[in-house]
Amino acid sequence: MRNGYRGVVRHILGLLLVGWGVFNLVEGVVDHHILGIHHVRAGDAELAYDLAFLALGAALLLGGLALAGGGPRESDRRAS
């Protein structure tokens, strides 16, 4: 296995999580709060579920950025 392989996989997985987090945040704000099309779970605590969904989206975004930031650097690629 090449040295840079793990860094590339971490970077790609990080970007995947970033995309998932951004989608959840946009979909949550637009569909749940602005348009009110649907909620994560309708009922007494629908606001709490919607806010938890936004928190999950933010966590995915931040975690993905942290993971993608650990990807291979240009200097690392030249050294291998």
N, CA, C, O and CB atoms as a CASP TS submission, in Angstrom:
PFRMAT TS
TARGET T0000
AUTHOR 0000-0000-0000
METHOD Language model
MODEL 1
PARENT N/A
ATOM      1  N   MET     1       0.847  -1.178   0.000  1.00  0.00           N
ATOM      2  CA  MET     1       0.000   0.000   0.000  1.00  0.00           C
ATOM      3  C   MET     1       0.892   1.240   0.000  1.00  0.00           C
ATOM      4  O   MET     1       1.838   1.331   0.783  1.00  0.00           O
ATOM      5  CB  MET     1      -0.964  -0.001   1.225  1.00  0.00           C
ATOM      6  N   ARG     2       0.596   2.166  -0.856  1.00  0.00           N
ATOM      7  CA  ARG     2       1.389   3.386  -0.952  1.00  0.00           C
ATOM      8  C   ARG     2       1.147   4.281   0.253  1.00  0.00           C
ATOM      9  O   ARG     2       0.092   4.228   0.886  1.00  0.00           O
ATOM     10  CB  ARG     2       1.064   4.140  -2.246  1.00  0.00           C
ATOM     11  N   ASN     3       2.152   5.111   0.560  1.00  0.00           N
ATOM     12  CA  ASN     3       2.081   5.982   1.732  1.00  0.00           C
ATOM     13  C   ASN     3       0.936   6.983   1.662  1.00  0.00           C
ATOM     14  O   ASN     3       0.298   7.242   2.683  1.00  0.00           O
ATOM     15  CB  ASN     3       3.379   6.721   1.896  1.00  0.00           C
ATOM     16  N   GLY     4       0.655   7.552   0.498  1.00  0.00           N
ATOM     17  CA  GLY     4      -0.369   8.585   0.383  1.00  0.00           C
ATOM     18  C   GLY     4      -1.785   8.074   0.302  1.00  0.00           C
ATOM     19  O   GLY     4      -2.727   8.864   0.340  1.00  0.00           O
ATOM     20  N   TYR     5      -1.962   6.752   0.189  1.00  0.00           N
ATOM     21  CA  TYR     5      -3.300   6.190   0.001  1.00  0.00           C
ATOM     22  C   TYR     5      -4.219   6.534   1.162  1.00  0.00           C
ATOM     23  O   TYR     5      -5.349   6.972   0.944  1.00  0.00           O
ATOM     24  CB  TYR     5      -3.219   4.678  -0.163  1.00  0.00           C
ATOM     25  N   ARG     6      -3.758   6.345   2.383  1.00  0.00           N
ATOM     26  CA  ARG     6      -4.615   6.625   3.548  1.00  0.00           C
ATOM     27  C   ARG     6      -4.994   8.099   3.609  1.00  0.00           C
ATOM     28  O   ARG     6      -6.122   8.434   3.968  1.00  0.00           O
ATOM     29  CB  ARG     6      -3.906   6.213   4.852  1.00  0.00           C
ATOM     30  N   GLY     7      -4.064   8.978   3.262  1.00  0.00           N
ATOM     31  CA  GLY     7      -4.366  10.408   3.259  1.00  0.00           C
ATOM     32  C   GLY     7      -5.418  10.763   2.229  1.00  0.00           C
ATOM     33  O   GLY     7      -6.273  11.612   2.480  1.00  0.00           O
ATOM     34  N   VAL     8      -5.363  10.120   1.070  1.00  0.00           N
ATOM     35  CA  VAL     8      -6.346  10.381   0.020  1.00  0.00           C
ATOM     36  C   VAL     8      -7.719   9.877   0.448  1.00  0.00           C
ATOM     37  O   VAL     8      -8.724  10.556   0.239  1.00  0.00           O
ATOM     38  CB  VAL     8      -5.919   9.717  -1.306  1.00  0.00           C
ATOM     39  N   VAL     9      -7.764   8.697   1.043  1.00  0.00           N
ATOM     40  CA  VAL     9      -9.046   8.138   1.500  1.00  0.00           C
ATOM     41  C   VAL     9      -9.640   9.024   2.584  1.00  0.00           C
ATOM     42  O   VAL     9     -10.840   9.297   2.564  1.00  0.00           O
ATOM     43  CB  VAL     9      -8.862   6.690   2.029  1.00  0.00           C
ATOM     44  N   ARG    10      -8.821   9.480   3.535  1.00  0.00           N
ATOM     45  CA  ARG    10      -9.321  10.382   4.583  1.00  0.00           C
ATOM     46  C   ARG    10      -9.861  11.669   3.971  1.00  0.00           C
ATOM     47  O   ARG    10     -10.902  12.174   4.391  1.00  0.00           O
ATOM     48  CB  ARG    10      -8.207  10.705   5.600  1.00  0.00           C
ATOM     49  N   HIS    11      -9.154  12.193   2.984  1.00  0.00           N
ATOM     50  CA  HIS    11      -9.583  13.437   2.342  1.00  0.00           C
ATOM     51  C   HIS    11     -10.924  13.249   1.632  1.00  0.00           C
ATOM     52  O   HIS    11     -11.812  14.092   1.756  1.00  0.00           O
ATOM     53  CB  HIS    11      -8.517  13.920   1.342  1.00  0.00           C
ATOM     54  N   ILE    12     -11.074  12.164   0.898  1.00  0.00           N
ATOM     55  CA  ILE    12     -12.325  11.900   0.175  1.00  0.00           C
ATOM     56  C   ILE    12     -13.474  11.667   1.149  1.00  0.00           C
ATOM     57  O   ILE    12     -14.565  12.203   0.955  1.00  0.00           O
ATOM     58  CB  ILE    12     -12.166  10.683  -0.756  1.00  0.00           C
ATOM     59  N   LEU    13     -13.244  10.873   2.194  1.00  0.00           N
ATOM     60  CA  LEU    13     -14.296  10.653   3.195  1.00  0.00           C
ATOM     61  C   LEU    13     -14.668  11.958   3.895  1.00  0.00           C
ATOM     62  O   LEU    13     -15.838  12.197   4.196  1.00  0.00           O
ATOM     63  CB  LEU    13     -13.841   9.609   4.234  1.00  0.00           C
ATOM     64  N   GLY    14     -13.674  12.794   4.151  1.00  0.00           N
ATOM     65  CA  GLY    14     -13.953  14.091   4.757  1.00  0.00           C
ATOM     66  C   GLY    14     -14.829  14.958   3.871  1.00  0.00           C
ATOM     67  O   GLY    14     -15.775  15.590   4.341  1.00  0.00           O
ATOM     68  N   LEU    15     -14.506  14.980   2.583  1.00  0.00           N
ATOM     69  CA  LEU    15     -15.324  15.763   1.651  1.00  0.00           C
ATOM     70  C   LEU    15     -16.732  15.198   1.531  1.00  0.00           C
ATOM     71  O   LEU    15     -17.690  15.954   1.368  1.00  0.00           O
ATOM     72  CB  LEU    15     -14.667  15.805   0.275  1.00  0.00           C
ATOM     73  N   LEU    16     -16.866  13.881   1.611  1.00  0.00           N
ATOM     74  CA  LEU    16     -18.193  13.257   1.598  1.00  0.00           C
ATOM     75  C   LEU    16     -19.012  13.720   2.804  1.00  0.00           C
ATOM     76  O   LEU    16     -20.189  14.053   2.673  1.00  0.00           O
ATOM     77  CB  LEU    16     -18.068  11.714   1.594  1.00  0.00           C
ATOM     78  N   LEU    17     -18.380  13.736   3.974  1.00  0.00           N
ATOM     79  CA  LEU    17     -19.073  14.201   5.175  1.00  0.00           C
ATOM     80  C   LEU    17     -19.417  15.690   5.083  1.00  0.00           C
ATOM     81  O   LEU    17     -20.478  16.112   5.543  1.00  0.00           O
ATOM     82  CB  LEU    17     -18.212  13.938   6.415  1.00  0.00           C
ATOM     83  N   VAL    18     -18.528  16.478   4.495  1.00  0.00           N
ATOM     84  CA  VAL    18     -18.815  17.910   4.298  1.00  0.00           C
ATOM     85  C   VAL    18     -20.061  18.076   3.434  1.00  0.00           C
ATOM     86  O   VAL    18     -20.951  18.859   3.764  1.00  0.00           O
ATOM     87  CB  VAL    18     -17.602  18.635   3.642  1.00  0.00           C
ATOM     88  N   GLY    19     -20.119  17.341   2.332  1.00  0.00           N
ATOM     89  CA  GLY    19     -21.289  17.424   1.459  1.00  0.00           C
ATOM     90  C   GLY    19     -22.565  17.000   2.146  1.00  0.00           C
ATOM     91  O   GLY    19     -23.609  17.631   1.986  1.00  0.00           O
ATOM     92  N   TRP    20     -22.477  15.930   2.910  1.00  0.00           N
ATOM     93  CA  TRP    20     -23.646  15.444   3.643  1.00  0.00           C
ATOM     94  C   TRP    20     -24.096  16.479   4.673  1.00  0.00           C
ATOM     95  O   TRP    20     -25.291  16.730   4.825  1.00  0.00           O
ATOM     96  CB  TRP    20     -23.334  14.100   4.335  1.00  0.00           C
ATOM     97  N   GLY    21     -23.140  17.076   5.375  1.00  0.00           N
ATOM     98  CA  GLY    21     -23.473  18.084   6.373  1.00  0.00           C
ATOM     99  C   GLY    21     -24.089  19.329   5.758  1.00  0.00           C
ATOM    100  O   GLY    21     -25.067  19.866   6.279  1.00  0.00           O
ATOM    101  N   VAL    22     -23.516  19.790   4.645  1.00  0.00           N
ATOM    102  CA  VAL    22     -24.063  20.972   3.966  1.00  0.00           C
ATOM    103  C   VAL    22     -25.476  20.689   3.482  1.00  0.00           C
ATOM    104  O   VAL    22     -26.365  21.527   3.632  1.00  0.00           O
ATOM    105  CB  VAL    22     -23.164  21.392   2.778  1.00  0.00           C
ATOM    106  N   PHE    23     -25.687  19.510   2.900  1.00  0.00           N
ATOM    107  CA  PHE    23     -27.027  19.153   2.440  1.00  0.00           C
ATOM    108  C   PHE    23     -28.011  19.174   3.603  1.00  0.00           C
ATOM    109  O   PHE    23     -29.096  19.741   3.482  1.00  0.00           O
ATOM    110  CB  PHE    23     -27.020  17.767   1.772  1.00  0.00           C
ATOM    111  N   ASN    24     -27.643  18.561   4.733  1.00  0.00           N
ATOM    112  CA  ASN    24     -28.545  18.530   5.889  1.00  0.00           C
ATOM    113  C   ASN    24     -28.846  19.935   6.396  1.00  0.00           C
ATOM    114  O   ASN    24     -29.986  20.237   6.750  1.00  0.00           O
ATOM    115  CB  ASN    24     -27.938  17.690   7.016  1.00  0.00           C
ATOM    116  N   LEU    25     -27.844  20.785   6.432  1.00  0.00           N
ATOM    117  CA  LEU    25     -28.075  22.149   6.915  1.00  0.00           C
ATOM    118  C   LEU    25     -28.993  22.932   5.979  1.00  0.00           C
ATOM    119  O   LEU    25     -29.932  23.590   6.428  1.00  0.00           O
ATOM    120  CB  LEU    25     -26.745  22.885   7.070  1.00  0.00           C
ATOM    121  N   VAL    26     -28.723  22.859   4.698  1.00  0.00           N
ATOM    122  CA  VAL    26     -29.562  23.598   3.734  1.00  0.00           C
ATOM    123  C   VAL    26     -30.976  23.041   3.718  1.00  0.00           C
ATOM    124  O   VAL    26     -31.948  23.794   3.779  1.00  0.00           O
ATOM    125  CB  VAL    26     -28.955  23.532   2.313  1.00  0.00           C
ATOM    126  N   GLU    27     -31.089  21.718   3.636  1.00  0.00           N
ATOM    127  CA  GLU    27     -32.413  21.087   3.603  1.00  0.00           C
ATOM    128  C   GLU    27     -33.168  21.367   4.895  1.00  0.00           C
ATOM    129  O   GLU    27     -34.371  21.626   4.868  1.00  0.00           O
ATOM    130  CB  GLU    27     -32.288  19.566   3.380  1.00  0.00           C
ATOM    131  N   GLY    28     -32.469  21.316   6.026  1.00  0.00           N
ATOM    132  CA  GLY    28     -33.121  21.565   7.306  1.00  0.00           C
ATOM    133  C   GLY    28     -33.617  22.989   7.441  1.00  0.00           C
ATOM    134  O   GLY    28     -34.743  23.216   7.884  1.00  0.00           O
ATOM    135  N   VAL    29     -32.792  23.945   7.066  1.00  0.00           N
ATOM    136  CA  VAL    29     -33.198  25.346   7.190  1.00  0.00           C
ATOM    137  C   VAL    29     -34.320  25.668   6.203  1.00  0.00           C
ATOM    138  O   VAL    29     -35.330  26.262   6.580  1.00  0.00           O
ATOM    139  CB  VAL    29     -31.992  26.282   6.955  1.00  0.00           C
ATOM    140  N   VAL    30     -34.142  25.278   4.943  1.00  0.00           N
ATOM    141  CA  VAL    30     -35.122  25.640   3.913  1.00  0.00           C
ATOM    142  C   VAL    30     -36.434  24.874   4.102  1.00  0.00           C
ATOM    143  O   VAL    30     -37.497  25.483   4.227  1.00  0.00           O
ATOM    144  CB  VAL    30     -34.550  25.366   2.511  1.00  0.00           C
ATOM    145  N   ASP    31     -36.360  23.534   4.124  1.00  0.00           N
ATOM    146  CA  ASP    31     -37.592  22.733   4.169  1.00  0.00           C
ATOM    147  C   ASP    31     -38.270  22.738   5.535  1.00  0.00           C
ATOM    148  O   ASP    31     -39.496  22.814   5.620  1.00  0.00           O
ATOM    149  CB  ASP    31     -37.288  21.310   3.776  1.00  0.00           C
ATOM    150  N   HIS    32     -37.480  22.659   6.604  1.00  0.00           N
ATOM    151  CA  HIS    32     -38.087  22.543   7.930  1.00  0.00           C
ATOM    152  C   HIS    32     -38.490  23.889   8.509  1.00  0.00           C
ATOM    153  O   HIS    32     -39.547  24.007   9.129  1.00  0.00           O
ATOM    154  CB  HIS    32     -37.135  21.857   8.874  1.00  0.00           C
ATOM    155  N   HIS    33     -37.655  24.905   8.312  1.00  0.00           N
ATOM    156  CA  HIS    33     -37.908  26.172   9.002  1.00  0.00           C
ATOM    157  C   HIS    33     -38.503  27.253   8.104  1.00  0.00           C
ATOM    158  O   HIS    33     -39.475  27.902   8.490  1.00  0.00           O
ATOM    159  CB  HIS    33     -36.634  26.679   9.602  1.00  0.00           C
ATOM    160  N   ILE    34     -37.944  27.457   6.926  1.00  0.00           N
ATOM    161  CA  ILE    34     -38.434  28.544   6.075  1.00  0.00           C
ATOM    162  C   ILE    34     -39.753  28.165   5.402  1.00  0.00           C
ATOM    163  O   ILE    34     -40.745  28.886   5.514  1.00  0.00           O
ATOM    164  CB  ILE    34     -37.384  28.905   5.011  1.00  0.00           C
ATOM    165  N   LEU    35     -39.759  27.035   4.707  1.00  0.00           N
ATOM    166  CA  LEU    35     -40.960  26.637   3.974  1.00  0.00           C
ATOM    167  C   LEU    35     -41.936  25.813   4.811  1.00  0.00           C
ATOM    168  O   LEU    35     -43.133  25.797   4.526  1.00  0.00           O
ATOM    169  CB  LEU    35     -40.569  25.854   2.753  1.00  0.00           C
ATOM    170  N   GLY    36     -41.445  25.144   5.821  1.00  0.00           N
ATOM    171  CA  GLY    36     -42.303  24.303   6.662  1.00  0.00           C
ATOM    172  C   GLY    36     -42.923  23.139   5.914  1.00  0.00           C
ATOM    173  O   GLY    36     -44.017  22.689   6.255  1.00  0.00           O
ATOM    174  N   ILE    37     -42.218  22.643   4.877  1.00  0.00           N
ATOM    175  CA  ILE    37     -42.756  21.548   4.057  1.00  0.00           C
ATOM    176  C   ILE    37     -42.954  20.285   4.884  1.00  0.00           C
ATOM    177  O   ILE    37     -43.986  19.622   4.789  1.00  0.00           O
ATOM    178  CB  ILE    37     -41.824  21.254   2.873  1.00  0.00           C
ATOM    179  N   HIS    38     -41.965  19.967   5.686  1.00  0.00           N
ATOM    180  CA  HIS    38     -42.052  18.785   6.548  1.00  0.00           C
ATOM    181  C   HIS    38     -41.111  18.988   7.716  1.00  0.00           C
ATOM    182  O   HIS    38     -40.325  19.935   7.734  1.00  0.00           O
ATOM    183  CB  HIS    38     -41.703  17.472   5.768  1.00  0.00           C
ATOM    184  N   HIS    39     -41.191  18.110   8.680  1.00  0.00           N
ATOM    185  CA  HIS    39     -40.315  18.139   9.845  1.00  0.00           C
ATOM    186  C   HIS    39     -39.691  16.767  10.009  1.00  0.00           C
ATOM    187  O   HIS    39     -40.181  15.779   9.462  1.00  0.00           O
ATOM    188  CB  HIS    39     -41.090  18.558  11.130  1.00  0.00           C
ATOM    189  N   VAL    40     -38.597  16.714  10.771  1.00  0.00           N
ATOM    190  CA  VAL    40     -37.931  15.442  10.998  1.00  0.00           C
ATOM    191  C   VAL    40     -38.916  14.461  11.626  1.00  0.00           C
ATOM    192  O   VAL    40     -39.029  13.312  11.197  1.00  0.00           O
ATOM    193  CB  VAL    40     -36.685  15.625  11.898  1.00  0.00           C
ATOM    194  N   ARG    41     -39.614  14.926  12.633  1.00  0.00           N
ATOM    195  CA  ARG    41     -40.651  14.111  13.274  1.00  0.00           C
ATOM    196  C   ARG    41     -41.739  15.067  13.753  1.00  0.00           C
ATOM    197  O   ARG    41     -41.511  15.909  14.622  1.00  0.00           O
ATOM    198  CB  ARG    41     -40.067  13.248  14.472  1.00  0.00           C
ATOM    199  N   ALA    42     -42.905  14.921  13.178  1.00  0.00           N
ATOM    200  CA  ALA    42     -44.017  15.808  13.539  1.00  0.00           C
ATOM    201  C   ALA    42     -44.545  15.444  14.919  1.00  0.00           C
ATOM    202  O   ALA    42     -44.498  14.287  15.338  1.00  0.00           O
ATOM    203  CB  ALA    42     -45.152  15.725  12.488  1.00  0.00           C
ATOM    204  N   GLY    43     -45.043  16.449  15.604  1.00  0.00           N
ATOM    205  CA  GLY    43     -45.623  16.198  16.921  1.00  0.00           C
ATOM    206  C   GLY    43     -45.214  17.260  17.915  1.00  0.00           C
ATOM    207  O   GLY    43     -44.870  18.385  17.551  1.00  0.00           O
ATOM    208  N   ASP    44     -45.260  16.879  19.179  1.00  0.00           N
ATOM    209  CA  ASP    44     -45.003  17.828  20.264  1.00  0.00           C
ATOM    210  C   ASP    44     -43.597  18.414  20.225  1.00  0.00           C
ATOM    211  O   ASP    44     -43.426  19.609  20.468  1.00  0.00           O
ATOM    212  CB  ASP    44     -45.226  17.155  21.593  1.00  0.00           C
ATOM    213  N   ALA    45     -42.603  17.614  19.929  1.00  0.00           N
ATOM    214  CA  ALA    45     -41.208  18.064  20.014  1.00  0.00           C
ATOM    215  C   ALA    45     -40.586  18.246  18.629  1.00  0.00           C
ATOM    216  O   ALA    45     -39.391  18.003  18.454  1.00  0.00           O
ATOM    217  CB  ALA    45     -40.380  17.065  20.827  1.00  0.00           C
ATOM    218  N   GLU    46     -41.381  18.670  17.645  1.00  0.00           N
ATOM    219  CA  GLU    46     -40.837  18.753  16.288  1.00  0.00           C
ATOM    220  C   GLU    46     -39.714  19.773  16.187  1.00  0.00           C
ATOM    221  O   GLU    46     -38.777  19.560  15.418  1.00  0.00           O
ATOM    222  CB  GLU    46     -41.937  19.106  15.304  1.00  0.00           C
ATOM    223  N   LEU    47     -39.770  20.873  16.933  1.00  0.00           N
ATOM    224  CA  LEU    47     -38.691  21.855  16.901  1.00  0.00           C
ATOM    225  C   LEU    47     -37.391  21.243  17.438  1.00  0.00           C
ATOM    226  O   LEU    47     -36.317  21.478  16.885  1.00  0.00           O
ATOM    227  CB  LEU    47     -39.076  23.106  17.721  1.00  0.00           C
ATOM    228  N   ALA    48     -37.493  20.471  18.500  1.00  0.00           N
ATOM    229  CA  ALA    48     -36.303  19.831  19.069  1.00  0.00           C
ATOM    230  C   ALA    48     -35.680  18.869  18.064  1.00  0.00           C
ATOM    231  O   ALA    48     -34.458  18.834  17.923  1.00  0.00           O
ATOM    232  CB  ALA    48     -36.659  19.085  20.371  1.00  0.00           C
ATOM    233  N   TYR    49     -36.492  18.094  17.369  1.00  0.00           N
ATOM    234  CA  TYR    49     -35.973  17.178  16.350  1.00  0.00           C
ATOM    235  C   TYR    49     -35.341  17.943  15.187  1.00  0.00           C
ATOM    236  O   TYR    49     -34.284  17.560  14.685  1.00  0.00           O
ATOM    237  CB  TYR    49     -37.096  16.267  15.832  1.00  0.00           C
ATOM    238  N   ASP    50     -35.988  19.014  14.770  1.00  0.00           N
ATOM    239  CA  ASP    50     -35.435  19.815  13.671  1.00  0.00           C
ATOM    240  C   ASP    50     -34.104  20.442  14.063  1.00  0.00           C
ATOM    241  O   ASP    50     -33.175  20.478  13.256  1.00  0.00           O
ATOM    242  CB  ASP    50     -36.425  20.910  13.255  1.00  0.00           C
ATOM    243  N   LEU    51     -34.001  20.935  15.295  1.00  0.00           N
ATOM    244  CA  LEU    51     -32.750  21.525  15.755  1.00  0.00           C
ATOM    245  C   LEU    51     -31.660  20.469  15.921  1.00  0.00           C
ATOM    246  O   LEU    51     -30.490  20.733  15.644  1.00  0.00           O
ATOM    247  CB  LEU    51     -32.970  22.259  17.070  1.00  0.00           C
ATOM    248  N   ALA    52     -32.040  19.280  16.370  1.00  0.00           N
ATOM    249  CA  ALA    52     -31.071  18.185  16.471  1.00  0.00           C
ATOM    250  C   ALA    52     -30.562  17.790  15.088  1.00  0.00           C
ATOM    251  O   ALA    52     -29.387  17.460  14.932  1.00  0.00           O
ATOM    252  CB  ALA    52     -31.700  16.967  17.175  1.00  0.00           C
ATOM    253  N   PHE    53     -31.438  17.821  14.086  1.00  0.00           N
ATOM    254  CA  PHE    53     -31.048  17.526  12.709  1.00  0.00           C
ATOM    255  C   PHE    53     -30.040  18.561  12.209  1.00  0.00           C
ATOM    256  O   PHE    53     -29.068  18.212  11.539  1.00  0.00           O
ATOM    257  CB  PHE    53     -32.289  17.493  11.789  1.00  0.00           C
ATOM    258  N   LEU    54     -30.273  19.835  12.536  1.00  0.00           N
ATOM    259  CA  LEU    54     -29.321  20.883  12.158  1.00  0.00           C
ATOM    260  C   LEU    54     -27.990  20.709  12.891  1.00  0.00           C
ATOM    261  O   LEU    54     -26.926  20.932  12.313  1.00  0.00           O
ATOM    262  CB  LEU    54     -29.909  22.272  12.455  1.00  0.00           C
ATOM    263  N   ALA    55     -28.053  20.312  14.159  1.00  0.00           N
ATOM    264  CA  ALA    55     -26.817  20.070  14.916  1.00  0.00           C
ATOM    265  C   ALA    55     -26.034  18.911  14.318  1.00  0.00           C
ATOM    266  O   ALA    55     -24.806  18.957  14.246  1.00  0.00           O
ATOM    267  CB  ALA    55     -27.135  19.783  16.394  1.00  0.00           C
ATOM    268  N   LEU    56     -26.742  17.873  13.889  1.00  0.00           N
ATOM    269  CA  LEU    56     -26.075  16.752  13.228  1.00  0.00           C
ATOM    270  C   LEU    56     -25.416  17.211  11.935  1.00  0.00           C
ATOM    271  O   LEU    56     -24.284  16.823  11.647  1.00  0.00           O
ATOM    272  CB  LEU    56     -27.075  15.620  12.942  1.00  0.00           C
ATOM    273  N   GLY    57     -26.107  18.029  11.158  1.00  0.00           N
ATOM    274  CA  GLY    57     -25.538  18.560   9.924  1.00  0.00           C
ATOM    275  C   GLY    57     -24.285  19.381  10.193  1.00  0.00           C
ATOM    276  O   GLY    57     -23.303  19.277   9.457  1.00  0.00           O
ATOM    277  N   ALA    58     -24.314  20.196  11.244  1.00  0.00           N
ATOM    278  CA  ALA    58     -23.142  20.995  11.601  1.00  0.00           C
ATOM    279  C   ALA    58     -21.991  20.101  12.053  1.00  0.00           C
ATOM    280  O   ALA    58     -20.836  20.355  11.713  1.00  0.00           O
ATOM    281  CB  ALA    58     -23.496  22.000  12.705  1.00  0.00           C
ATOM    282  N   ALA    59     -22.302  19.063  12.813  1.00  0.00           N
ATOM    283  CA  ALA    59     -21.264  18.128  13.265  1.00  0.00           C
ATOM    284  C   ALA    59     -20.643  17.393  12.081  1.00  0.00           C
ATOM    285  O   ALA    59     -19.426  17.212  12.036  1.00  0.00           O
ATOM    286  CB  ALA    59     -21.849  17.114  14.270  1.00  0.00           C
ATOM    287  N   LEU    60     -21.458  16.972  11.132  1.00  0.00           N
ATOM    288  CA  LEU    60     -20.933  16.314   9.934  1.00  0.00           C
ATOM    289  C   LEU    60     -20.040  17.262   9.145  1.00  0.00           C
ATOM    290  O   LEU    60     -18.971  16.871   8.675  1.00  0.00           O
ATOM    291  CB  LEU    60     -22.082  15.810   9.049  1.00  0.00           C
ATOM    292  N   LEU    61     -20.476  18.497   9.003  1.00  0.00           N
ATOM    293  CA  LEU    61     -19.697  19.495   8.279  1.00  0.00           C
ATOM    294  C   LEU    61     -18.348  19.730   8.954  1.00  0.00           C
ATOM    295  O   LEU    61     -17.309  19.685   8.295  1.00  0.00           O
ATOM    296  CB  LEU    61     -20.477  20.811   8.181  1.00  0.00           C
ATOM    297  N   LEU    62     -18.357  19.977  10.244  1.00  0.00           N
ATOM    298  CA  LEU    62     -17.114  20.260  10.961  1.00  0.00           C
ATOM    299  C   LEU    62     -16.199  19.043  11.018  1.00  0.00           C
ATOM    300  O   LEU    62     -14.987  19.166  10.842  1.00  0.00           O
ATOM    301  CB  LEU    62     -17.420  20.738  12.371  1.00  0.00           C
ATOM    302  N   GLY    63     -16.773  17.870  11.262  1.00  0.00           N
ATOM    303  CA  GLY    63     -15.975  16.657  11.275  1.00  0.00           C
ATOM    304  C   GLY    63     -15.372  16.362   9.920  1.00  0.00           C
ATOM    305  O   GLY    63     -14.220  15.940   9.821  1.00  0.00           O
ATOM    306  N   GLY    64     -16.150  16.585   8.879  1.00  0.00           N
ATOM    307  CA  GLY    64     -15.649  16.380   7.526  1.00  0.00           C
ATOM    308  C   GLY    64     -14.538  17.339   7.171  1.00  0.00           C
ATOM    309  O   GLY    64     -13.568  16.957   6.517  1.00  0.00           O
ATOM    310  N   LEU    65     -14.672  18.590   7.601  1.00  0.00           N
ATOM    311  CA  LEU    65     -13.605  19.562   7.353  1.00  0.00           C
ATOM    312  C   LEU    65     -12.325  19.170   8.079  1.00  0.00           C
ATOM    313  O   LEU    65     -11.229  19.298   7.533  1.00  0.00           O
ATOM    314  CB  LEU    65     -14.045  20.963   7.788  1.00  0.00           C
ATOM    315  N   ALA    66     -12.469  18.696   9.306  1.00  0.00           N
ATOM    316  CA  ALA    66     -11.296  18.258  10.063  1.00  0.00           C
ATOM    317  C   ALA    66     -10.641  17.055   9.393  1.00  0.00           C
ATOM    318  O   ALA    66      -9.415  16.977   9.304  1.00  0.00           O
ATOM    319  CB  ALA    66     -11.686  17.913  11.511  1.00  0.00           C
ATOM    320  N   LEU    67     -11.456  16.125   8.926  1.00  0.00           N
ATOM    321  CA  LEU    67     -10.925  14.927   8.280  1.00  0.00           C
ATOM    322  C   LEU    67     -10.303  15.264   6.930  1.00  0.00           C
ATOM    323  O   LEU    67      -9.223  14.770   6.607  1.00  0.00           O
ATOM    324  CB  LEU    67     -12.030  13.880   8.105  1.00  0.00           C
ATOM    325  N   ALA    68     -10.962  16.086   6.151  1.00  0.00           N
ATOM    326  CA  ALA    68     -10.444  16.450   4.831  1.00  0.00           C
ATOM    327  C   ALA    68      -9.195  17.308   4.959  1.00  0.00           C
ATOM    328  O   ALA    68      -8.320  17.255   4.094  1.00  0.00           O
ATOM    329  CB  ALA    68     -11.511  17.193   4.017  1.00  0.00           C
ATOM    330  N   GLY    69      -9.098  18.089   6.014  1.00  0.00           N
ATOM    331  CA  GLY    69      -7.924  18.917   6.223  1.00  0.00           C
ATOM    332  C   GLY    69      -6.679  18.102   6.497  1.00  0.00           C
ATOM    333  O   GLY    69      -5.564  18.599   6.342  1.00  0.00           O
ATOM    334  N   GLY    70      -6.853  16.862   6.899  1.00  0.00           N
ATOM    335  CA  GLY    70      -5.717  15.994   7.166  1.00  0.00           C
ATOM    336  C   GLY    70      -5.256  15.238   5.942  1.00  0.00           C
ATOM    337  O   GLY    70      -4.483  14.287   6.057  1.00  0.00           O
ATOM    338  N   GLY    71      -5.716  15.642   4.771  1.00  0.00           N
ATOM    339  CA  GLY    71      -5.360  14.969   3.528  1.00  0.00           C
ATOM    340  C   GLY    71      -3.924  15.233   3.137  1.00  0.00           C
ATOM    341  O   GLY    71      -3.213  15.982   3.806  1.00  0.00           O
ATOM    342  N   PRO    72      -3.507  14.623   2.063  1.00  0.00           N
ATOM    343  CA  PRO    72      -2.111  14.771   1.641  1.00  0.00           C
ATOM    344  C   PRO    72      -1.794  16.200   1.218  1.00  0.00           C
ATOM    345  O   PRO    72      -2.594  16.856   0.551  1.00  0.00           O
ATOM    346  CB  PRO    72      -1.804  13.817   0.495  1.00  0.00           C
ATOM    347  N   ARG    73      -0.643  16.660   1.608  1.00  0.00           N
ATOM    348  CA  ARG    73      -0.169  17.981   1.217  1.00  0.00           C
ATOM    349  C   ARG    73       0.685  17.848  -0.032  1.00  0.00           C
ATOM    350  O   ARG    73       1.187  16.766  -0.337  1.00  0.00           O
ATOM    351  CB  ARG    73       0.630  18.653   2.364  1.00  0.00           C
ATOM    352  N   GLU    74       0.847  18.934  -0.742  1.00  0.00           N
ATOM    353  CA  GLU    74       1.667  18.915  -1.956  1.00  0.00           C
ATOM    354  C   GLU    74       3.082  18.458  -1.642  1.00  0.00           C
ATOM    355  O   GLU    74       3.672  17.701  -2.412  1.00  0.00           O
ATOM    356  CB  GLU    74       1.695  20.302  -2.613  1.00  0.00           C
ATOM    357  N   SER    75       3.644  18.915  -0.502  1.00  0.00           N
ATOM    358  CA  SER    75       5.008  18.515  -0.147  1.00  0.00           C
ATOM    359  C   SER    75       5.075  17.023   0.172  1.00  0.00           C
ATOM    360  O   SER    75       6.096  16.388  -0.093  1.00  0.00           O
ATOM    361  CB  SER    75       5.512  19.335   1.054  1.00  0.00           C
ATOM    362  N   ASP    76       4.001  16.448   0.739  1.00  0.00           N
ATOM    363  CA  ASP    76       3.974  15.017   1.032  1.00  0.00           C
ATOM    364  C   ASP    76       3.973  14.196  -0.249  1.00  0.00           C
ATOM    365  O   ASP    76       4.596  13.136  -0.310  1.00  0.00           O
ATOM    366  CB  ASP    76       2.752  14.668   1.880  1.00  0.00           C
ATOM    367  N   ARG    77       3.280  14.678  -1.266  1.00  0.00           N
ATOM    368  CA  ARG    77       3.211  13.937  -2.525  1.00  0.00           C
ATOM    369  C   ARG    77       4.551  13.950  -3.229  1.00  0.00           C
ATOM    370  O   ARG    77       4.930  12.960  -3.856  1.00  0.00           O
ATOM    371  CB  ARG    77       2.134  14.521  -3.437  1.00  0.00           C
ATOM    372  N   ARG    78       5.271  15.047  -3.137  1.00  0.00           N
ATOM    373  CA  ARG    78       6.582  15.119  -3.794  1.00  0.00           C
ATOM    374  C   ARG    78       7.600  14.221  -3.103  1.00  0.00           C
ATOM    375  O   ARG    78       8.495  13.678  -3.752  1.00  0.00           O
ATOM    376  CB  ARG    78       7.092  16.563  -3.811  1.00  0.00           C
ATOM    377  N   ALA    79       7.464  14.063  -1.784  1.00  0.00           N
ATOM    378  CA  ALA    79       8.435  13.282  -1.022  1.00  0.00           C
ATOM    379  C   ALA    79       8.306  11.787  -1.281  1.00  0.00           C
ATOM    380  O   ALA    79       9.281  11.052  -1.126  1.00  0.00           O
ATOM    381  CB  ALA    79       8.275  13.556   0.456  1.00  0.00           C
ATOM    382  N   SER    80       7.102  11.316  -1.680  1.00  0.00           N
ATOM    383  CA  SER    80       6.909   9.872  -1.856  1.00  0.00           C
ATOM    384  C   SER    80       7.331   9.365  -3.209  1.00  0.00           C
ATOM    385  O   SER    80       7.219   8.170  -3.483  1.00  0.00           O
ATOM    386  CB  SER    80       5.485   9.520  -1.637  1.00  0.00           C
TER
END
